[in-house]
Amino acid sequence: MIYKPLFNTVIQSLELTPRFVSTLFLALFLVVPVTHAAPTTYTLLVKTVGDGTGNVMSQPAGISCGDQCTADYESGTTVLLAATPADDSSFLGWEGDCNNGQVVMDDHKSCTAAFTLVPIYTLDVSKNGPGSGTVSSIPAGIDCGSDCKESYKGYTPIIVTLTPTAEVGSSFKGWTGDCSSEGAEQVSMDQNRHCIATFESAGVLQFASETLVVNEEAEATLTVSRVGGTSGGVLIDYTTTDGTANADIDYKVSSGTLTWLDGDSEDKTITVTILPDKLTEEHETFNLTLSNPRGGALLGESHQLELTIVDVPWVSSVQFAMPQYSVNENQHEVSLLVTRAGSDTWPLTVDYETADWTATAAESDYTQVSGTLTWESGDRSPQFISVSVREDSFEEGTEIFYVNLINISSDAQFGANRQATVKIVDTPTASRVEFSSSEYSVNEGSVEITIPIQRFGNSTEAVSVNYATVNSSAKAGEDYTATQGTLSWAAGDVESKYFTVPILSDNQEEGEETLTLMLTNPTGGTSLGTTATAILKILESTGGSTSPGDNDNAYPGILQFTEPSYDAAERDGRMTIAVTRINGSRGAVAVTYATEDDSAIAGQDYQNSQGELRWENGETGEKRFSVGILDDTLREETKHLKIILSTPSGGAALGENAQAVITIQDDDTTILLLSSETYETSTSTTEVTITVTRNGSSLGQVSVNYATSDDTATAGEDYTTTTGKLIWLSGERSDKMVTIPIVFDSTIEGDETLQFSLANASGNAILGTPSEAVVTITESEQNNCEAAQVIDCHLINDDETSPLQDIDITLNGTVTGGKLHGAIQNSGLVQNVTLLPNTQIIGGRVGGHISGDPEQPATAMLRNVNIVEGTTLTDVVIGIGSVIDSSVINDGLGEGVRFEDNSLIPQQVDLGELLGKAATEVLGQKAVKLTDDVLSNSANGGILGAINSLPQLEDSGLVLTQDIEGLGLLTLDIEDMRYAILPMQVKYKVENSLPLGMTVDNDGQLTFVTHTVREVTTHPVVQAPAEFNEALHSLSLNEAEMLDNGNLKIPVDEGTYFIARANLYATQVPTETPLGITVTATGVSLVFEDSDGIRRQQFIYPAAADPEAVHLLSANNPETRLNNDGQVLIQIDDRQYQGQLDYLVTSSEQSTVGVQVQDIADVNGDSCDDYRIDYPNGESQVIFCLLR
């Protein structure tokens, strides 16, 4: 409350002026009679008046004052008064009893000295512009530089001449302020003056940096800057000169002239080509020098730049981008990414092939593939290997097979991930039975035809199905014998079942006839598949003679294999098969032959063979074809394949041996074992090498897995977990080596041990003895070394130590802690270091925590390094040729990590932690920053720029913006609506189930897929979260929390809460609309003021407590949907439930069969019975029915 005073008191005071006082005293003197004697002395009163000041002195002495004073003098004395003005004043004259300063003391006398102020004006000079110069004055006083201000006094204005003088590299451009000429300026000091002298500069020309590190076979781009001025056109020459690098051997000579026009301040660039070679050499240097500046420009301090050429291994390396891939069985295909690192100067090829482990091609878990990948010169783009995966009905858990890279081009090498592990995740489907084909055919001359019925999907139960033949143009009893019956499968049985249809032959010319084959009455939970009926065609054929002594020339004959089965050994290489024509030779006939997999697989155990055999009119006897047998050198069971005759022509029929079996006998074995049961190393070394030997047969490719495991030594602290696979090609006997990195620490721990084991020998190999070994790490004497240019020992630094610059770390060297700068050639281990800007670690291993400068994260580079298990990274670039341990991919990539190439980015990893988050939380969530990308050389605008370039936005002229210093929302204004979403996840997805562009789900989730292969997931968000929680408090409710799925959870009490979801947009409303939460017929809404003071209304709708369970239900019931406005439609079997979700969620008994919906009585009193949805997580929610 504001209180006003009741009254004011005003006090007025009487002003006692000197004139008033003098009059008062004079009056008193006249009315009071006084008697006295004539004085012998008189008093002289001296005063000063005016706006000036000064001092009055007397002769004889007595008067000395600057304001008012008195002195007594004897009668008749002549007193001379001298008035001296102050520096800022002037004496005007005398008043009173003085005559030109003289007074005779024959009475009491009074004299007044008048002083006035003399005008004083200040001249202030300042300098402007990028140039340099001085200003001097006449009369003296201004010397600017150092003294830029002077005062001048006098009633008559003083004329001051100002003279500007430009320094070398600068020019005087003119005066502003109270001066206006283009040269020397005369200033009349009749008032305060300010003159500004502008000096321009042609500028200083210099390199933007003092050193540059560049790889071989690259181009060095150097920046020359014009700083300190842009006046006039300027030029400067540049040229390269040798250091330890030689012109036209290590780099191309470069010289020329750079030019800037008047006013031009843009940087200019010089490009120098670095030449590759195949030599292994030290760093080499050469110089680039600026000289001969013209146009008034000066040569800067940084006018000579030293370039360091870093030796790049000219060998290319090829590897899988990731060591492991997973694929669901029902996805049917998996693609593996293969990357090329190192030099791309020469073409490169590498072969690939699949190999069994628990998943086998023979059992049709996947399709065996092999082939060749080819890169042309200059090509580093990743390539893909696609492998088909077969869906079956077995409950078999996750199965594994391998894809191996082999036979790389000479002069190239394999990277760390030479082998990729593919996990097939079991996804059994519902059981079904069906015909193997929709159509079958048989010659009329055949005795019968066998029809296969296949079982797919879940096989946990015993099932059966009835089969029957049905007349069409073919009639039972005339053309075939009617057949019906039941086929049964036991639990777990997925083998095909068969029934036969006898064929009746006649001598009538009838043409092609058909009958229908039908499956009915499936039992045991199975169902009929898509091919529940099939057509059987009976082809017209008189076949061959069936009676001895008949004239064979009257019949086309019968075609069949000479034998029902054939035997072959793997080493045979080829099997010749004979087909004969018997019982007829009339006319030309032909038959098609083909191989078919059984337990033997084409391309793995034999070469697929197919073709046609022909007999001319009158010709009988045998025709032959061959089947190639592959000696795969794997130790395996005996395998079988089928050879089948089909589609005879010319009237010939197939005989009894229309199908035959080839049996392939195995003949291989290899033994794989360790060279020792024990190995020893010390903490002073960086690694220990394990030898694995191949004994026995050298035929065929074999492999074995290896792995380390803890004993008293701990992975990540004492050694680096090492796993992988060793592969021997056919004929290869040489030992294979496995290197286990040893982690150095300064703690005295005593000897420690770890285990090394072989497992899963494949091909024709078995494990020998020993297949396990103990590795002992002995405690070595601590021998920390001093910093040097070459580190061949353990060097421990801290952040207070001077940075190590341009050092070499040998195979035995380790650097722990401290800071690194420049080009670090590493063959050893670097751990727990900070990389200063413009630093590269090239080669070797890195571990611990590696960090760069958060202000310049793209300037710290890791190239061709092995990033070991347990490493954490922040603000560094992972460069070409680097290999990242899977543990680092999952847990070690921190904010500011960038990648030099897209192929290095791990797929399916959330890139949000790398990109960083917005400054302010939104109800417990933070927005991912999209203004950058994880590529070190990303395009302007980052991921947000790529989103805005999507046709759906760009073609409509729409632009999303993000305030990363605030809430980080992606916003878009369209008329009076403001759309807002929260970016919560970013992934790199080479294979994307969503198309390029923007996808909006029913629940408001927006997903962007950019041309840069980024998938950005966003959710609708409360646009004023602080105001929302404040409004909840006013209603005595708890604060809202935004969940990972975008829903808003508001706890009520234990087991009970409200669940909601924000609308995608907020609409502008009138300014008189009350702020806060309101409830309307259309739902709950929040009214708030945005940052522009505009009032907006955003609706907050109810949401599903377990939306993931509802989405899972929609996979099998496509009518099921969940909308952003809280409306839901759920279909279970033939029943649909449609309505509006309640905000309230309560606990219930946990469901065990997925989502369930129950009919309940009317809850909200609208005379319409409602529903209750029970979720698998034990929660329930009311669905209010919608009145129609």
BELHU-V777680 format. One record per backbone hydrogen bond with DSSP energy under -0.5 kcal/mol. NH is the residue of the N-H (numbers start at 1). CO is the residue of the C=O. If there is no record, write none. Layout:
nh & co
NH & CO
NH & CO
//
This chain:
nh & co
3 & 1
10 & 8
11 & 9
12 & 10
16 & 14
17 & 15
21 & 17
22 & 18
23 & 19
24 & 20
25 & 21
26 & 22
27 & 23
28 & 24
29 & 25
30 & 26
31 & 27
32 & 28
33 & 31
42 & 73
44 & 71
45 & 43
45 & 109
46 & 44
46 & 69
47 & 111
48 & 67
49 & 113
52 & 115
55 & 84
56 & 65
57 & 82
58 & 63
59 & 80
64 & 62
65 & 56
69 & 46
71 & 44
73 & 42
75 & 40
76 & 105
77 & 74
77 & 105
79 & 77
79 & 103
80 & 59
81 & 79
81 & 101
82 & 57
83 & 81
84 & 55
84 & 82
85 & 83
86 & 53
89 & 86
90 & 116
92 & 114
93 & 114
95 & 112
97 & 110
99 & 102
100 & 98
102 & 99
103 & 79
105 & 77
105 & 103
106 & 104
109 & 43
111 & 45
112 & 95
113 & 47
114 & 93
115 & 49
115 & 113
116 & 90
118 & 88
121 & 152
123 & 150
124 & 122
124 & 193
125 & 123
125 & 148
126 & 195
128 & 197
131 & 199
134 & 165
135 & 144
136 & 163
137 & 142
138 & 161
143 & 141
143 & 147
144 & 135
145 & 143
147 & 143
148 & 146
150 & 123
152 & 121
154 & 119
157 & 155
158 & 189
160 & 158
160 & 187
161 & 138
162 & 160
162 & 185
163 & 136
165 & 134
167 & 132
170 & 167
171 & 200
173 & 198
174 & 198
175 & 181
176 & 196
178 & 194
179 & 176
185 & 162
187 & 160
187 & 185
189 & 158
189 & 187
190 & 188
193 & 122
195 & 124
196 & 176
197 & 126
197 & 195
198 & 174
198 & 196
199 & 128
199 & 197
200 & 171
200 & 198
202 & 169
203 & 169
204 & 227
205 & 298
206 & 204
206 & 225
207 & 302
208 & 223
212 & 306
214 & 308
216 & 310
218 & 215
220 & 272
221 & 219
222 & 220
222 & 270
224 & 268
225 & 206
227 & 204
227 & 225
231 & 201
234 & 260
235 & 294
236 & 258
237 & 291
238 & 256
239 & 289
240 & 254
241 & 287
243 & 245
243 & 285
244 & 285
245 & 285
248 & 251
249 & 246
250 & 246
251 & 246
252 & 273
256 & 238
258 & 236
260 & 234
263 & 230
264 & 261
265 & 263
268 & 224
270 & 222
272 & 220
272 & 270
274 & 218
275 & 250
281 & 279
284 & 309
286 & 307
287 & 241
288 & 305
289 & 239
290 & 303
291 & 237
294 & 235
297 & 294
298 & 203
300 & 205
300 & 298
303 & 301
305 & 288
306 & 210
307 & 286
307 & 305
308 & 212
309 & 284
309 & 307
310 & 214
310 & 308
311 & 309
313 & 311
316 & 411
317 & 341
318 & 413
319 & 339
320 & 417
321 & 337
325 & 421
327 & 423
329 & 425
331 & 328
332 & 328
332 & 329
334 & 387
336 & 385
338 & 383
339 & 319
340 & 380
341 & 317
343 & 313
343 & 315
348 & 375
350 & 373
351 & 406
352 & 371
353 & 404
354 & 369
355 & 402
357 & 359
357 & 400
359 & 400
364 & 361
365 & 360
366 & 360
367 & 388
368 & 366
371 & 352
373 & 350
375 & 348
378 & 344
379 & 376
380 & 378
383 & 338
385 & 336
387 & 334
389 & 332
390 & 365
396 & 394
399 & 424
401 & 422
402 & 355
403 & 420
404 & 353
405 & 418
406 & 351
409 & 349
412 & 409
413 & 316
415 & 318
418 & 416
420 & 403
421 & 323
422 & 401
422 & 420
423 & 325
423 & 421
424 & 399
424 & 422
425 & 327
425 & 423
426 & 424
432 & 456
433 & 527
434 & 454
435 & 531
436 & 452
440 & 535
442 & 537
444 & 539
446 & 443
449 & 501
451 & 499
452 & 450
453 & 497
454 & 434
455 & 494
456 & 432
458 & 429
459 & 393
463 & 489
464 & 523
465 & 487
466 & 520
467 & 485
468 & 518
469 & 483
470 & 516
472 & 474
472 & 514
473 & 514
474 & 514
477 & 480
478 & 475
479 & 475
480 & 475
481 & 502
482 & 480
485 & 467
487 & 465
489 & 463
492 & 459
493 & 490
494 & 492
497 & 453
499 & 451
501 & 449
502 & 500
503 & 447
504 & 479
510 & 508
513 & 538
515 & 536
516 & 470
517 & 534
518 & 468
519 & 532
520 & 466
523 & 464
526 & 523
527 & 431
529 & 433
532 & 530
534 & 517
535 & 438
536 & 515
537 & 440
537 & 535
538 & 513
539 & 442
539 & 537
543 & 651
545 & 583
550 & 547
552 & 550
554 & 551
555 & 552
556 & 543
557 & 543
558 & 582
559 & 653
560 & 580
561 & 657
562 & 578
566 & 661
568 & 663
570 & 665
572 & 569
573 & 569
573 & 570
575 & 627
577 & 625
579 & 623
580 & 560
581 & 621
582 & 558
582 & 580
585 & 552
585 & 555
586 & 552
586 & 555
589 & 615
590 & 649
591 & 613
592 & 646
593 & 611
594 & 644
595 & 609
596 & 642
598 & 600
598 & 640
599 & 640
600 & 640
603 & 606
604 & 601
605 & 601
606 & 601
607 & 628
608 & 606
611 & 593
613 & 591
615 & 589
618 & 585
619 & 616
621 & 581
623 & 579
625 & 577
627 & 575
629 & 573
630 & 605
632 & 630
635 & 763
636 & 634
639 & 664
641 & 662
642 & 596
643 & 660
644 & 594
645 & 658
646 & 592
649 & 590
652 & 649
653 & 557
655 & 559
658 & 655
658 & 656
660 & 643
661 & 564
662 & 641
663 & 566
663 & 661
664 & 639
665 & 568
665 & 663
670 & 764
671 & 695
672 & 766
673 & 693
674 & 770
675 & 691
679 & 774
681 & 776
683 & 778
685 & 682
688 & 740
690 & 738
692 & 736
693 & 673
694 & 733
695 & 671
695 & 693
697 & 669
702 & 728
703 & 762
704 & 726
705 & 759
706 & 724
707 & 757
708 & 722
709 & 755
711 & 713
711 & 753
712 & 753
713 & 753
716 & 719
717 & 714
718 & 714
719 & 714
720 & 741
721 & 719
724 & 706
726 & 704
728 & 702
731 & 698
732 & 729
736 & 692
738 & 690
740 & 688
740 & 738
741 & 739
742 & 686
743 & 718
744 & 742
749 & 747
752 & 777
754 & 775
755 & 709
756 & 773
757 & 707
758 & 771
759 & 705
762 & 703
764 & 633
764 & 634
765 & 762
766 & 670
768 & 672
773 & 756
774 & 677
775 & 754
776 & 679
776 & 774
777 & 752
777 & 775
778 & 681
778 & 776
780 & 778
785 & 794
791 & 808
792 & 790
794 & 783
795 & 793
795 & 814
796 & 794
797 & 795
797 & 816
801 & 798
804 & 819
806 & 821
808 & 789
809 & 825
810 & 791
810 & 808
813 & 810
814 & 793
815 & 829
816 & 795
816 & 814
817 & 831
820 & 834
821 & 804
822 & 838
824 & 822
824 & 840
825 & 807
825 & 823
826 & 824
826 & 842
827 & 809
827 & 825
829 & 813
830 & 845
831 & 815
832 & 847
833 & 849
834 & 818
835 & 851
836 & 820
836 & 834
838 & 859
839 & 859
840 & 822
841 & 861
842 & 824
842 & 840
843 & 841
843 & 863
845 & 828
846 & 866
847 & 830
850 & 848
850 & 872
851 & 833
851 & 849
852 & 874
854 & 852
856 & 853
857 & 854
859 & 856
860 & 857
861 & 839
861 & 859
862 & 877
863 & 841
863 & 861
864 & 880
866 & 844
867 & 865
867 & 883
868 & 846
868 & 866
871 & 868
872 & 848
873 & 892
874 & 850
875 & 895
877 & 860
878 & 876
878 & 898
879 & 862
879 & 877
882 & 879
883 & 865
885 & 867
885 & 883
888 & 885
889 & 885
890 & 886
891 & 887
892 & 888
893 & 888
894 & 873
894 & 892
896 & 914
897 & 894
898 & 876
899 & 934
900 & 878
904 & 901
905 & 902
908 & 988
909 & 906
911 & 909
911 & 986
913 & 910
915 & 911
916 & 912
918 & 927
919 & 964
920 & 966
922 & 925
923 & 921
925 & 922
927 & 967
928 & 983
929 & 916
936 & 899
938 & 935
942 & 939
943 & 932
944 & 930
944 & 941
945 & 941
946 & 942
947 & 943
948 & 944
949 & 945
950 & 947
953 & 950
954 & 950
955 & 951
956 & 953
957 & 954
958 & 953
961 & 971
963 & 969
964 & 962
966 & 963
968 & 963
970 & 981
971 & 961
971 & 969
972 & 979
974 & 972
974 & 977
977 & 974
978 & 1066
979 & 972
979 & 977
980 & 1064
981 & 970
982 & 1019
983 & 981
984 & 982
984 & 1017
985 & 1017
987 & 1015
988 & 909
989 & 987
989 & 1013
990 & 988
992 & 990
997 & 1009
999 & 1007
1001 & 999
1001 & 1005
1004 & 1001
1006 & 1018
1007 & 999
1008 & 1016
1009 & 997
1010 & 1008
1010 & 1014
1013 & 1010
1015 & 987
1016 & 1008
1016 & 1014
1017 & 985
1017 & 1015
1018 & 1006
1018 & 1016
1019 & 982
1021 & 980
1025 & 1022
1028 & 1024
1029 & 1025
1030 & 1026
1031 & 1027
1032 & 1028
1033 & 1029
1034 & 1030
1035 & 1031
1035 & 1032
1036 & 1033
1037 & 1032
1038 & 1051
1041 & 1049
1042 & 923
1043 & 1041
1043 & 1047
1046 & 1043
1048 & 1060
1049 & 1041
1049 & 1047
1050 & 1058
1051 & 1049
1052 & 1053
1052 & 1056
1053 & 1056
1056 & 1053
1057 & 1145
1058 & 1050
1059 & 1143
1060 & 1048
1061 & 1101
1063 & 1099
1066 & 978
1067 & 1097
1068 & 976
1069 & 1095
1073 & 1070
1076 & 1087
1078 & 1085
1080 & 1078
1080 & 1083
1083 & 1080
1084 & 1100
1085 & 1078
1086 & 1098
1087 & 1076
1088 & 1096
1090 & 1094
1093 & 1090
1096 & 1088
1097 & 1067
1098 & 1086
1100 & 1084
1101 & 1061
1101 & 1099
1103 & 1059
1107 & 1104
1109 & 1106
1110 & 1106
1111 & 1107
1112 & 1108
1113 & 1109
1114 & 1110
1115 & 1111
1115 & 1112
1116 & 1112
1116 & 1113
1117 & 1113
1120 & 1117
1121 & 1129
1123 & 1127
1124 & 1002
1126 & 1123
1128 & 1139
1129 & 1121
1130 & 1137
1132 & 1130
1132 & 1135
1135 & 1132
1137 & 1130
1139 & 1128
1140 & 1184
1141 & 1126
1142 & 1182
1145 & 1057
1146 & 1180
1148 & 1178
1151 & 1175
1153 & 1154
1156 & 1174
1158 & 1172
1160 & 1170
1170 & 1160
1171 & 1183
1172 & 1158
1173 & 1181
1174 & 1156
1174 & 1172
1175 & 1179
1178 & 1175
1180 & 1146
1181 & 1173
1182 & 1144
1183 & 1171
1184 & 1140
1184 & 1182
1186 & 1138
1187 & 1185
//
